[in-house]
């Protein structure tokens, strides 16, 4: 496979956000941050209590309660393969409204559900809508920002998501004090607020600008899977991201079981490790993004993967005490602070004209890969060998992931190193073609270019 060539057709249209004033762009971005925060709050409200609700009120007993997460993941993966292409076709704002409304209705309806089949159906439906939620937000951020602002924008999005991850469970506990089902009502209200934020703050698709050049619908494969198969760079990013997601899921899903074989870790102490990660992200993500945006993309991506792997590998020394685990989580967190926004910014620049949501949806499949493979593989490795071996194995896998992302981010021989500087008085936002096929930004070549 080779990187995509510029599609034929008429000359590309200017960057979509140039039709908006700076005030409108700022308002729209703040609206998207609010949407992302409310979505993270809704997730945090529900996730800690879903299994308990499934046992008591949802009509699911034993291991069947896990089926809720399985069907949700199936819905997200299935919908994600097509949802990005649909968003690019009908409009990013329109798709964000549809997906957020669907999530609000899907999760909110569980407040009234007390039957297993209905519960599974509602989770599947919500997963289908959620599959387009995150990629469309990422695509809209790309629509609104110039290349030099993407890193900061995606970093701030990650900050508000971490805030939601910390505060959401607290709100969920307050809702559950009324009744278990109340957490779904709270999530529905939060997501309804996100719908309102989109309506008020995000400009119409017509105002944001054209989504695609005429005639490229027939040239581009439909859906995220088609883009992965066609675009070698995107495929390498998905491969690397999938490996990182798998190893992180060893900590996220299997960590309590594996770490207890090395350290007398309680559930509260384990939960605190996730709070450490979230608080560190809130405190340092903006500064890390500011540092990373002035470095080469390939170097930052490899450093992020290596730090994540080093943090996980350090958990093999959990027997030395709880402070070792806190330090390991901080190292891992800094790795994700580097790689997350950098990957999203690179994909936004690299996406073919009019395919921003499709590329972001393809990138989001890395989380589905982690969810599908990580928990089972981590437990299987833990059963066949020492628990420390699982954590140590995370380092070479992360380095392989880093090498894959480095290969994706490096420009091929003969490609232009970057777009020409705009003439005086011109907008410095790039056209879709420039953003799609110039694979390194100015900062990748000259740290002081900005």
Secondary structure as UniProt FT lines:
FT   HELIX           16..19
FT   HELIX           22..47
FT   TURN            48..49
FT   HELIX           50..56
FT   HELIX           62..66
FT   HELIX           67..90
FT   HELIX           92..108
FT   HELIX           109..112
FT   HELIX           116..144
FT   HELIX           147..176
FT   TURN            177..178
FT   TURN            180..181
FT   HELIX           182..201
FT   HELIX           205..208
FT   TURN            214..215
FT   TURN            217..219
FT   HELIX           224..230
FT   HELIX           232..252
FT   TURN            253..254
FT   HELIX           255..259
FT   TURN            260..262
FT   HELIX           267..292
FT   TURN            293..294
FT   HELIX           297..314
FT   HELIX           315..320
FT   HELIX           322..350
FT   TURN            353..354
FT   HELIX           356..384
FT   HELIX           387..409
FT   TURN            413..414
FT   TURN            424..425
FT   HELIX           432..437
FT   HELIX           442..445
FT   TURN            447..448
//
